[in-house]
Each structure stands twice: as C-alpha cells, then as structure tokens.
Amino acid sequence: MFNIERWQEIFETIAKNPLRTVLTGLSVSSGIFILIILLGVAEGLKRGTKKQFEGDIPTKLYFAGRFTGKEYNGLNPNRKIKLNIKDYNNITSSFEDDIQYQTANFKRYNAQTSFEDKNGVYILFGVMPDHMQLENAYLIAGRYLSEKDLIEKAKVVVLGTRIVADLFKGKHDKAIGKRITINDVKYTVIGVTEDNGGEREDTYMFTPHSTMVQLYDNTNNAGSFQFTINPDEDYDKALAKSNQFGEMVIANLKKSHNIHPEDDRAIRFYNALKGGKDIYLMNTGMKIFFWGIGILTLLSGIVGVSNIMIIIVKERTKEIGIRKALGAQPKSIVAMILHESIFITTTSGFVGLFVALTLLEIVGPRIENDFIINPKVEFSVAVITVLMLIIAGAFAGYIPARKASKIKPIIALRDE
C-alpha cells in the first residue's frame, strides 16, 4: 500500500545529506553502466565472431590432399596426394545415405577475365551444383550451376558481385547472358551470387567442375572435397556423427592412395562443426567473464549503499527508539530501512541503465569492424538488470534494517 508519510521520510533523509546520497548512488549507477556496456560489447563480439565464420555453412566437412609423412609399401614420404574424381565418386556412392550436400572444388588462381574493354584478374572455381549451399551464398540474379551443366561440360559461369561491379558497372541483370573471356576461353554468364563471407568471396567465379578438369587437363586432380551430412538436432551427436564420417572417408582415401594408416599428415580434414562449438564456448566464456566483472563492480556500489544505510541508522537511533517506545513493531522498522535502501539503489541503477542503453543505441549501430558489430543488449537482459537492482537494494538494506529493528528503546533514548 502507498504510504505518503514513508515517502516523505525518505525524501527528508535524502535532503539532509544530498551529496552523500548522490555519491553513494553514483557508485551504483556506474556499476550498472559498466555491466550493461560490457554485456553490449560481449554481444557485439558475438556478432563479429559469427560474421568471421559465416562465409561457410557451419556444418561443412572439408577434405584435401597434402604431403605424406610416412614411408609405406615401398613409397617414400613427402608424396603429394592429389584427390581425383574417382575418389569423389567413391565417397559419394559409399556414403550416399549420410551425405546432404556435396561438391568437388578445383580452382585456378590469376584467371585473366575480360568483357569488351574491361578486364580483371580473379579466381576461377570448378564446382558442383551443391556448392552454393556449402558456401552459404545466395543468388542475386540468374541461376546457379545445374546437373545438366555438369553433364554437358557447359562453358557457363556464375560471377561474384564484385566482378559484376568491375565488368558490368554493378548491373547484375545486364550481366546475365553476356559472354566473357576467361584465360582465352569464352563463357556465358548465367548467374550472379553474393557470399556472406565478405568482399573477397565476391571476387570468385564458378563453372562446372567437369568443364574445369577438361579445359585444364586435370582429371587426376579433382581438388578438394566438401560435404555436409544429414543434420542431427543434438550437437554432441552431430559432432560424433561428423567425426565418424570424417574418419571413414580418410580411411577410404588412405587405402586408395597407398597412405600409411597412421599417417595423419597426408589428408587434411576440417570439421566446421567442431570449430562452431569452439566459437560458441568462446562467446559463452566472454559473456560469463563480462557478467562477472559487471556484477563485482555493482557489488562495490551495493556495499557503499549498505554502509550509508548503517550510518543513517546510527544517526536515527533516537528516532527509532522513540518509534519503538510508542509501539512500532520491528517489522515496520525493517520495512522503513529497506524501503529507503531499495529506493536509492533502484533509482541510481535506473540512471546508469538508461545512460548505458542510450549510449549503445546511439553509438552501437556505428560500430562495425572485423571483431565487434553493433554492440547492444536484449530487452530480457535489461529486465534481469532491473530485478537485480531491486534484490541488490534489499540486500544492501537488510543488515542495517536488522540492526535498527533490535535497538532497545531505553538505550536509544540515552543515545547522544
């Protein structure tokens, strides 16, 4: 129930020592301010980290040949392992029920590219139709590579947006159907894609894998292989499943290329799902760390409020004694002290909360770099902070309130 006399007492007490109250409240405000800013930075770091890794689908499995590290079956170490299309077909047929998306990926650097009087140097990839899903890219115009393109070894190409900007002044629709020259071979532009991985990925060109290996006579070097397996909702099960798939594929490749079974250097295997877990744990760790720092800072402010309330109880000892002599119950004394403590803490905390949220709202959208993107806090975090303020205020006033409730009237009336 609203008690106007109680509020008058609170404001009278504050008015007697405004500087002391303001300085005490400032410590709480700064604690909340620091907590909210740190949580905003943690969220910005999470977005920045996610941005760094969103160029590829987070469940991608990558295989590539490297150099052998062990002698085996009379073959010397340091052999270069080149994965071929036979390896690819063997894997896709052997694990057909497990694979979701699949592609071989053969690339040529420094591909001289021209259209009319404009030219540039980019990277040309020979890929399968599933490649767009594996790279987490999306179409801007036209279409992507099809199975028909792959079968017919069609001289068609899909361009990244940066290439379209260089050769066609950024006019995506006008690029479709045009014939461009790549390393003295004519290709028809059938699509334009944009990649979430950033500007570098938008300088890539994609043509059917079969076209690439035919043009560059590399049937014995299919490049790297990329897969995703059918997803599992449980992370630990999905990770175990992907690692098991990787081990089986590696064993398959070692057998076909005469690689020592214990040679871990010959085949490169990258499991993006494992990296995603590491990122998740890192983000969680940062958030816990920032929560810890913010709460410790807030606690220092709460200790200050508690000390001030002890001083206030000491100053009002005689008044409290008179109240008890007139019949005031201990619980009413406790309520009076707690009310004042919660009011000071919550009001000061709201000031810090408002300033921090306003600052993040104004400055946050302007912050976007490789590590931090738009630091801000969710509404649920703000609500939790408000509840923390109320609980902290009660905690700060509890010890002084108990002390006040135990004051004996006869002793209080003798107090000077």
N, C-alpha and C positions, 0 to 999 in steps of 0.2 A: 504494500500500500504506500502511496506517495505521502511523505511526511515533510511538510514545508519547513517545520522547525528544524528538522535534521539537516536539511539543505542550507538553512540559514547559519547553523552552527559550522558547517563545513566551510562555507564562504567566509565567515568571520575569522576562522582559524587561518585560512589561506591569506586573508587580508592583513593579518598581524605580522606575517613573515613572508611577503611576496617573493623576495629574492631567493630565500631558502627553498621555497616551493618550486620556483622556476628552475633553479639549478638542479634540484632533485629530478624534476620532470624531464629536464634536458638529457639526463643520463639514460632514462627510459626511452625517450624519443630517438636518441642516437642509436641505442641498441636495436630497436625495431627497424630504423632506417638502414643500418648496416645489414641486418638479417635479410630484408627484402631485396636490397641491391645485390647481395651475394647470391640469393636464390635466382634473381633475374639473370645474373651472369652465368650461373650454372645452366639455366635453360638455354641461354644464348650459345654456350659452349656445346650443349647437346645438339642444337640445330646445326652449328658449324661442323661438328664432327660427322653428323649424318650427311651433310652436304658433301663432305670429302669422300664419302663412301657410297653415295647413291648413284654413281656413274654405272655401276654394275648391279645386277639383281643380287640381293643379299644371300641367296642360297646357291650361287653358282659354284661348280666344281671345274677346276682347270687342270689340264694335263699337257705337258710339253716335254720334248726330248732335250737332254743335256749331255754331259760327257760322263762316261763310265768311270767308276772309281776303283774297280777291282778287275783283276785278270780272271777270265772264265772260259773254259772249254778251248784253251789254246789261243784265245783272243786277248790282245793287250788292253790295259786300261787306257783311259782318255780317248776312247772311241766316241765320236759324235753320233748320238742317237737321233735319227730322223723318223718321226712318225709318218706313216704313209696312209693312203686311203684304204688299203686293205685292213690296217689296224682299226681305222674308224668304223668300217663296215662290220668288222668282227665284234667290236664293242656294242654297237647299236643293235645288232641282231642277238647277241648273247644276253644283253640286259634290257631287252625291249620292254618288258613289263615294269621295270623300275624307272626308266627314263621319261622325263616330262618334256624338256626342250633339249635340242642337240645341235651342234654345229662344229665343223672343222673350220679353222681360221688361218688362212695363208696370206701373208702381207708382203708388199713391195714398198720400200721407202723411196722417197725422192721421185715420185711419179710426175713427170712433166705433163701438165694439163693445160689445154688451151681451148678457147672458144672465140672465133673471129679474131679481134685484135687484143684480146685479154688472155693472160696466162698466169699460172702459178705452179707451185710445187707442193704436192700433198702426199698422203699415204693411201695406197690402194689395197683394199682387203678383198680376198676371195672367201665368201662365207655361204652358209646355208640359210634357208628361209626363216629358221627359228632365231637367227642371230639378233634380230631387233628386240625380241623378248628378253634374251640373255643380257643385252647391254642396257636394258631399261630405257630404251629410246622410244620416240613416237613420231608418227608421220605428220609433216606439215602440209605436204601436197603430194599428189600422185599415189603410187603404190609401192610396196616393198617387193623384194625378190620372191619368186614363186617356185614351186617344184618343177613347173614346165620350163622356166628359165634355166633351172639346173640341168634338167634332162637334155634340153636343146643346146646347152652351152651358149646361151644367148649373150651377145655383146650389149648388155644393158647395164646401167649403173645408177646407184642411188647416191645422192650428194648430201653432205652436211650443210647446215645453213650458212656457215662461214664461206664455203666455196661458192654458194649461190650469190652471196653478197659480193664476192670478188669478180665472178664471171658474168653475173646477170643483174648486178646492182640491187640484189636482195629481192627481186621479183620472182617468188617461188613458182607461181603458176606458169610464168613465161619460160621457165627452165624446162618444164615437162615437154618431152617430145623432141627437144633440141639434140643435135649430135655434137659431141665434144671429142677432142682428141686426147688420149692418154697414152704416153710412150709410143706415139706414132700409130696407135690403133683407134679406130672410130667406135664410140659407144653412144647409145641412145639413152638420154636421161629419162628415167621412169618415175623417180620419186625424190622427195626431199625430207630428211629427218632432222630432228633436234635431239641431242643427248643430254640427260640430266647431269652427266659427268663434268660439263663445263665447256669452255671455248675450244680447248684442244681437240676434244672428241668431235666437235662440229667441223673439223678440217679433214675428216675421213671420207673416203669414197668406198662404196661396196658394190661388188659384182659377183655373179655366181662362182662358187668355188671351182666348179668344173671348167669354167671359162678360163680362170686364172691358171690352173695347172696345165691346160692345153696350150695357152699362149706362151707360158714361160717354161714349158717342158719340165715340169717338176712333179711328175706322177709319183716319184719315190719320196717326195717330201710334202706331206699334206699340211704341215704347220702344226698348230696346237689344236687341242680338242676342248670343247666346253660343253658342260651338261648341267641340267638340274634334274633331280629325281623327284618322284611324286611326293608331295609335301606331307608332313605329319604335324598335327597341332601341338603336340608336346615337344618342347625344344630339345630336351635330353634324348628323346627317342629319335628325333630328326637328325641330331648330330651323330648319334651312334650309327644310324642308317647310312648317312652320307660318308662317314669314315669307313664303314664296311664296304660300301660301293667303291670308294677310292682304292682300298687295299686289293679288292678283287680285280679292278682294272689294271692296277700297277703289276700285279702278279701275271696277268694276261700279257701285258706288254713286255715284261721281262722275259717271259717264255718265248715270245715270238722274235725277240731281238737278241737272244743269247746273252742275257744280262745275269750276273750273279744274283741269286735270290736275296742276299743280304746287302746288296749294293743300293744304298739309299740316295746316291747322287745322280744316278743315270736318268731318272724320270722325275720331273718336277710336278708335284701335286699341291694345289692350293684349294683349300676349302673355305669359301667366303662365309659360310655359316659359323665356323669357329671364330673367324675374325669379328663377325657381328656380335657374338657373345662377349668377346673381349671389350668391344666398344660399349656394349650395354653395361658391363661390370664397371668400366671406367667412368661412365656417366653417372651410374648409381653411387660410386665411390666419391665422385666430386660433389654430388648433391649432399651426401651424408656429411662430408667434410665441411661444406659451407653451412649446413644446418648447425653443425657443432660449434663453429666459430660464432655464428649469429646468436645462438642460444647462450653461449658463455658471455658474450657482450651484453645481452639482455639481462642475464643474471646479475651482472655487476650493477646494473641500474636498479634491479629489484632489491639488492642488498642496501643500496642507498636509500630507497623508499622505506625499507624496514627500519633502518637507523633513524630516519627522520621521524617515523611514527613512534619510536621509542622515546625520542626527545619530546615529542608532542604529549605523550602520555605522562612523562615526568613533569612537564610544565602544567599539566591539567590535573595533577594528583589531588589537590584540594577540591577542585570542582567535582572530580569523580567520587571522592569521599562524601561530599555533600549529597550527590545524587543517590548514593547507596544508603546514606543515613535517612533519606526521605523515602526509601522503599524501592529504589531502582533495582531490578533483577540483573544478575551477572550477564545474562544473555543479551540484555539491552545495551550494556556497556560494550560487549564484544561486537554487537551489530554496529554501534556508533563508530568504533575504530575501524572496523572492516569496511564500512561504507566510505569513509574518508580515504582509506588506502586504495580501494578499488577505483574511486573517482579520480584520484591523482594519477594512478598508473594507467588507467584506460584512456583518460584524456590526453596524457602525454604521448602514449603509444599511438593513438589515432593521428596525432600531429605527425609523428615520424612515418607512419604508414602512408598518410596522404602525400607527404612530400616525396617519399620514395616512389610511389606509384605514378605520381605526376611526372617525376623526372624520367622514369623508364618509358612512360607514354610519349614524352616529347623527344627524348634523345634516342630511345631504343630503335625505332624504325630507320634511323640514320646510320646505325652501326651495322655494317655488313662487310666482313672480310673472311679470310680463309679459316679463322678459328671461332669467331663469335658472330652470330647473326641475330639481330633484333632481340636483345635480352628483355624478357618480360616475365611476369608471374601470372599464374592462372588464378581465377576467382576463388577456387577452392582453397588455395594457399592463403589468400587474404582472409578468408573466413576462419581458417585454422589459427592464423595470427591473432585475430580478434579474440577468439576463445582463449588463446594463450595469455593475452593481456589480462582478461578477467581473472583467470586462475592465478596469474602472477601477482595481481593486486591483492587477491585474498591471501596468498601465501606471504606476501610482504607484511600484511597487517595482522597475521594470525598470532605471532609471538607477542607483539606489543598489546594486542587485544586480550590475550590470556593474562598477561601481566596486569593490565588495567582491571580485569574482572576480579582479580584476587586481592586488590587493595582493600585494607580494612579501614572503615570509616574513621575510627578513633585515631589511627596512625596518620591518616590523610589529613585530618583536621589540625594535627600538630605540625604538619609539614610547612616548612618555610620556603 
